[in-house]
Amino acid sequence: MSENKIYNFTVSIKLDSNNEAVFTYYKNGQKVSGGGTVNERNSLGIYTLDDATIEQGFAFTEARFTNVKGDCAQDFSFSLIENGQSIHIADTDKNTGVVCMIFIVECNGKSYKSRDPQVE
């Protein structure tokens, strides 16, 4: 098993007509789910807000992890970088399973949650 792999994502957030935050994830300029399968110990997912999202006033404040299958939510942790412009998601990959990962962001004093990218 390999170790210490880094996954980089750019995140765009826009408010829809219902004032709900819509999160869009990109990897190497291509739209992706933001989740995926991780098989490397001590991997790191780096999610960085794009310039337009930062200019709107969005910032990451938290990430929450819930087990969907198995017991792997405990393998995940997060840290906020550059005042919430980026969030780092660390995964020890000690346990197998599928986790629901919810990002929480704030914009102009209001909190928003992402729909879950799932990580296996």
N, C-alpha and C positions, 0 to 999 in steps of 0.2 A: 504494500500500500504506500502510495506516495504521500508527501506531507507538504504543508505550507503553500498551497496553491492560492492565488489571488484572483478573484472574479471582480471585474470593474463594470459598474452600471451607471448610466446617466438617467436621472429621473426628471420627468416633466410633470407638473401638476397644473391642472386647469379646473376652474369651477364650472359645472354644467348649469343648465337652466333652473335646476332645483337647488342650486347653491351647494351641491355635493362635490367633493374633490375627486377628480379623475386622475389617477396615477398612470403614467405611461413610462415603460422601462426600455432603455436602449443599451445594446452592447455592440461596440465597434460600429456605431451609427445605424444599426439595424434594430427594429422593434422586436422585443422579446417579452416573455412572461414575467421576468424578474425573479423567478424561482428556478427550480431545476434539481438535478441530482448531484450530490456531493459525495465523493468516495475518498477524499483525501483528509487525513488527520490534520487538525489545526489549520483549516482553510479560513480564508477571510473574504467576505463579500463587502465591497466598497460601493456604496450608493451615494452618488453626488448629484445634487440638484443642478439643473441647467440654469444658465444666466437669466432667462426670462422668468423662471419660477422664483429665483432669488429676488429679482427686481419687483415681483408682486408682493414680496414680504414673507414668503414661506420659509420655514426652518423646521428641520427634524427635531422632535423633542423626546422620542421614545420609540422602542420596538417591543412588541409582545409576542411570545411564542407559546403555542398551544399544541399539544399532541393530537394528531389526527389518527395515526397508526403507530403502535409501538410506544416507547418511552424515551424520546430523544430531545424533547424541549429543553431539558436540563443541560444539554450540550451547547446551547446557544447563549451568547451574551452580546451586548452592544456597547459602543462608545460613540459619543458625539464629537465631531471634529469641526473646527472653524465656526463656532457659534451655531451649529446645526446645519451648516451648508452641506455637510456630508455625515453619513452614519456608517460605522464599521460594524459588521456582523461577523463575529467569530464563531466557528463551529469546531468543536473538538472531534466530532464524528466518532465518539466512543460507543454510542448506541445506535441501533438501526431503527428506522421508522420514517414517518412523514410528519412534518410540523407545519402548522399554519403560522405564518409570520405577518404580523400587522404593523405597519408603520404609523406612527402618530406624528402629525405635523401641526404647526400653529401658524396662523396668518392673521395679522391685525387683531390679536387677542382672542381669536376663535380657534378651537381645536378641530382637526379633521383626522379621520382614520382611512387607511387604504383598504381596498379589497385585498384579500390575502394572496400573495404569491406563496405557493407551497414548495417546501424544500424537502427532498428525500435524501 
